[in-house]
Amino acid sequence: MTRRVVITGLGAVTSLGTKVEPLWQRICAGHNGVVPITTSFDPTHQRVRFGGEISDWATDGYLHPKDAKRVDRFTQFALVGAIDAVRDSGLDFDKEDRFRCGVILGSGIGGLNEIETQHTRLLEKGCDKVSAFTIPKLIINAACGHVSIHFGLRGPNVAVATACASATNAMGDALKAIRYDEADVVISGGSEAAMTPMGVAGFAAMRALSERNDDPAHASRPFDKDRNGFVLSEGAGILIFEELEHARRRGARIYAEIYGYGASSDGIHITQPDENGTGAARAMMLALRDAKLDPVDVGYINAHGTSTPLGDKAETIAIKSVFREAAREVSISSTKSQLGHLLGASGGVEAIFSILAIRDSIIPPTINLQTPDPDCDLDYTPNVARERKLQAAMSNSFGFGGHNGSIVIGRLRPLD
């Protein structure tokens, strides 16, 4: 019998809030977390001077100041999100077999803050002044390593780096680890902190970012005809994956069940998506097959929807090819319109929103959708949230390198 996997805890760190319930209320109300960059660095000479910056970040109440200094910002996000998710789940690891509890987290870039800081120190002060913590802080597996150390977990401990699909691919791996009886509990999701001079300049040099410096609040506009690039953001989305019977035995509150997961590759270009959405469609189809659902069973898609001209059009084509007649009936939205693009953390945050959409029977809006694009002609829930009873939802993540991941989440199915 296949082991079933449920979600029992949620934790999020974003520019619109670092507590899940208030964050969700702001998302449903259409609030905007895209602001001018003011605290991460001086953006005066940058081509892009705004983003989803967490300007009031602090780890007080979570990490000892000494410990916080020894980890990069992206690891701090992961730790805070994981601590909140574990608290939310009610798990007490002292009562668990720690060899049956693991961590699988995604990040597209990892410790970019530390790389830039130490590179500057190297050039200005010499190699003897480079910190001994440089490598342990910048490596992508630092986040999952520190989360496992914090809780003393001894099960699977894996870092996933597939660009903007990282968190969703990590959650797919978490699902499999529990299904295959390698673990009973997995802390999963993703974390990212690329709001740095190099991060912003690098994406801007590719012409990947919107350059609406005079109007940041309207820069992220997925599926809108006038979209012109994504908005860089930062944060973390962390979820507790748990085997169903394990959760039931300890009386856990169950948010949702993970029905299925699918992954694929475009195999075409390192940054541009397959313009026909073939790879994205394959991931969605595999997720539906794994979930044993027909397209008509899915009421909501939290789209990858980054606000790029090519990406949004390709995702629309992919949805149509998979959902066919049901494509006109499914509700779609991109919460990146409000938060910007959290890169490797986006899938974790968006899975949380998909779960809460099911719980509360509400579709969050795609804000800033003012001018319909003839090439993007589905129901993207423009500007205002909408009530809709949901049994299942899909969350999509597509990354540079052609990585595609889709996960299907739903209400707890009847027990056998």
N, C-alpha and C positions, 0 to 999 in steps of 0.2 A: 504494500500500500504506500502511495506517495505521501511523504510528510508534508503537511500544509504549513504555510508560513504567514504570520500575521504581523502587524505593526502595533507595538504597545507603548512607544514613547517618541516624542518629537522635540527637536531643538533647532532653533534658527538664529542666525546672526545676519542682519541686513541693514541697508541704509534707511529703511523704514521702521526699524525696530529690532530688538534682540530678545523679545519674548513672543512666543508663537501666537497666542490668542489676540493680543493687541495688534500685532502685525497683520494677522488675517482680517481683522476688522478694518484696518486701513486699506488693505488690498481691495476688499469688497466695496469700500466707499470710494475707490478710485483715486486715492492719494498718490503723490508722486515723490519718489526718493532720489531723483536725479537733480543734483545741485552743482554749483561752481565748486571746484576743488579749492579748499582753504587750509587744510591742516596736514595733508599727506606730504606736500612739497609745494614750492612756489611754481605755479604753472605759467608765469608771465610770458615766457618765451616758447611755450608749447603751441603747436597747431590746434590742439584740443585742450580746453581748460575746464572741463566739467566731467562729472561721472556719478556713479552711485557710491559716493564716499561715505564711510562711517566716521564721522568727524568727532564724535564724543566717545570713542572707544576706551574702555577700561576693563581690567580683569579683576577689579576689587571684588572680594567675596567668592572668587573662584580659584585664583592662583596666588601663591605667595609672591610678592614683588621680585624676589631673587629668582624664583623659577620662571616667572614671566619674561625676565630679561634674557633667559637662556634659550628661548624658543622664538622663531620667527612669527610674524603677525599671522600668517596663514595657519600655523599650528595653534596659536592662541584662539583663533576663531573656532577651530575644530574642537579644542578642549572645552571651551565654554559651551558650544553647541552640544557636545557629547554629555557633559555634566548635566545640562538641563534636560536632555532626552532621557538619561538614566533616572534622574529624579522624577520625571513625568511618568516613567514606566513603573516606578515602585520597586525596581529590582534591588536586591541586596546581594551583592556578589559574595559576601561572607557566607551566604547560604547556598551558593551555587558551586558546581564543579567548574573551576576556572579553566580547566583544559577543554571544556565544552562551550566556552564563551570567547568570541573573537572580535576582531576589528578589520573591516575592509572599507577603506576610504579612497576617494578619488581627488586628484588635483591636477590641473593641466600644466601649471608652471612651478608651483612650490615656492621656495623661499627667495623670491626675487628681491625683496627688501634687503635681505642679508647679502646677497650677491653684490648689489650696488653699493651698500655701505662699506663692505670690506674691499671692494675694488678701489673705491676712493681712498681708503686708508692705505692700501698697497701703493698707490701712485704718489700720495702725498707724504707718507711717513716711512715707507719701505716694508719689505717682506716680514721683518721681525715684529711688526706691529699688527699684523693680521691676527684676528682673534682665533683662539683655539676652538671656539664654538662654531666657526664658519661652516665647516662641512656638516656637522650634526644639525645646524639650523636650516641650511638651504636644501638638503635632500628631500625629495618628494615624499619619501616614506617617514619623514619626521613626524607628521601629523598622526598617522596610525600608530607609530611606535610610541609616541608620548601618551596617546589615549590608552593604549594597552598597559603601559607602565602605571599610569594614574590609577587605573582600576585593578591592576594586578592580574590581567587576563592572560591566559596561556594557550588559547586556541588559535585558529588561523589568524594571521596578521599580515595583511597584504595591501600594498599601495597600487592604485590603478591610475595610469596617466594616458588618457586618450582625448586630450584637449577638452573641448566643451562637452563631450560625451562621458567624461570621467566618472562623475557621480552616478549616472544611470548605469554605466557598465559595472561600477563597484556594487551597486545594489543588485544587479543581475547575478554577480558572483556570490553575494551574500545569500540570495535566494537559493542558489545551487548548493552552497555549503551546508545549509540546513536541510534541504531536500535529500542530499546525499549522505546525511547523518554524520557530517564532519563537525557539526556544532548544533547547539540548541538556541544560542543567542548570538547575534552579530550586530555590533554597532556599525552602521554604514551611512553612506552619503558622500559629501564632498566639501572641500574648503579651498578658498582662493583669496590671495591678497596681492594682486598685480597692479594696484593703483600706485605706481611709482613713476619717476621720470622716464626710465627705460621702457616700462610697460606701456605707458600712454604714447610715448614717441614711436615705439616700434609698431603698434597697431595703427597709429596715424600714418606712418610712412607707407603702410600697405594700402592706404585709402579704405581701410575697413571700418573706421569710426565716422559717425556723424560729426560735422564740424559746426553745428548750430550754437556757437558760443554766445550769441546774442539772445538765445531762447532755449536754454537747456531743458526746461520742463517739457518742451514739445519735441525734443530731439529723437527720443525713442518712439517710433510710430509704426509698429509692425503691421504689415499688410496694407498700409496706406500708400496711395499712389506717389506721394512726395517723400517717402522714406529714402534716406541716403546714407545709411550705415548704422552700426550698433553703438550702444553706449556702454563703456567699460564700467564694471561694478565690482564689488568685493563682498565677501561674507562666507557663510557656511550653512548647509542644511544637513542635519544629522537625524537619523531614524533608528529605532530599535527594532530589528528583525528578530522574530522569535517563533519557534516551533509551536503550533497551535496547542497541542496537549500540554506542553510545558507551561504555556501562558495560562491555560485553564486551571492547571493544578495549583498555581500560586494565586489564583483569583485576580489576574491582571485585567485591566480595562483594555479592550481590543478596539483600536481605531478602524482597522480595515484589514482585508486579506490581500496578499499579493497573488494575483491569479496567474500572471505569465510575463515572460520577458523574451525579447528578441534582439539580435545584434547582426550587423552586416558591415560591409565596406563598399564605398563607391568605387575605389580602385581607379580613379581618374586623375585627380589633381590634389596637390598638398593643401590648397586653401579653398578653391572653388568647389561648390557642390555639383553633383550630377544634375544638369539642368532639367532632366526628365524625372528626377526624384526616384530613380529606380532603386538605389540603395536604401533610401529612407523608407520606401514602400516595402521593401523586403523585411526590414526590421519590424515594421508595424504588423505585417502579415504573420511573421514568426511569433510575435508576442500574442496575437489573437489566437493562433493555433495552439500555443502553449497554454493559454488560458481556457481553451475549449469554448471560445465564444465566436459568434458571428458578428460582423460589423454593426448590425442593427442593435446589438446588445450594449454597445458603448454609447453613452449619452454625452460625454464630454471629452475633449482632447485639450490638454495643456500643451500648446504647440511650442516647438523650439523657437519659432517666430522672433528672430533677432533684429528685424528691421533693416535687413540688407536687401537690395533689389533682387539679387539672384536667389538667395536662400528662401525668402518667403514665397516666391513664385514656385520654386521647386517643391517646397513642402505642400503647397496647395495641390500641385499636380499629383504628388504622392498620395495624399489623402483621398483624392478622387479615384485614383487607380485601385486603392485598397477597399474603400468604403462604397464605391460605385453609387447606386441609388441612395444609399443611406448617408452619403456625404452631404446632401442637402438638408438632412435632418439633425446631424450631430452638432452640438454646440462646441465652439472652439474659442479659445482666447490665448493671448500671450501676456503673461504677467511681467515679462521683460519690458513691457511698455511703462511699467511703474517702477521697477527696480533697476533697469538696465540689465546687462549680461554679466552674470557672475562666473562665466567661463566654466571651469571644472566643478564648481559648486552648484551650478544652476539646476542640474537634475535633482539634487537633493531638496533644494528649496521648492522646486516645482512639484515634486512628488508630495511634499507636505501640503501644498495648496490643493492638489488633486484629491488627497484624502479628506481635507476639510470641506471641499466642495461636495463630496459625497455625503459626509456627515450632516452638513447643514442644508443640503438641497439648494445650493446656490452656485451659479456660474460667475466667477470673477470677470471683470470687464477687460477689454483691450482699450486702454485710453489712447487719446491722440489720434484715433482713427476718424479722420474728418473727410478725406477725399477717397472714395472707393476706387480701387484699382481693378480694371476689367480682367486682369490676369489673376486676381485674388478675389474670387466671387463666391466664397462660402460664408457661413454665419460665424463671424469672429467676435460676437458679443460686443458691439462697439460702445465704448464709453460708460455704459451703465450696467451694473450687475443684474442678473436675472434669476428668478427662482425656477428650479427644475429638479424634479425627483430623479435621482441617479442610482443605478445599480452598479455601474462600472465606469471607470475613466481611464484614459491613456495619457501618459506623459512621454513626450519625445525629446531626445537630445541628439544633436548632430554636430560633429567636431571637425576642425582642421585635420587633414590627413585622411578624410573620408570615413571617419568612424561614425556609426549610427547605432543608437540604442533606443528601444521603446519598452516601457513597462506598463502593464495593465493591473490596475488596483480596483478592488470592489468591496462591497459590503460582505460581511462574513456569510459564507454559504452555509446552508443547513448542515448540521453535524450528521455524520453517518450513524 
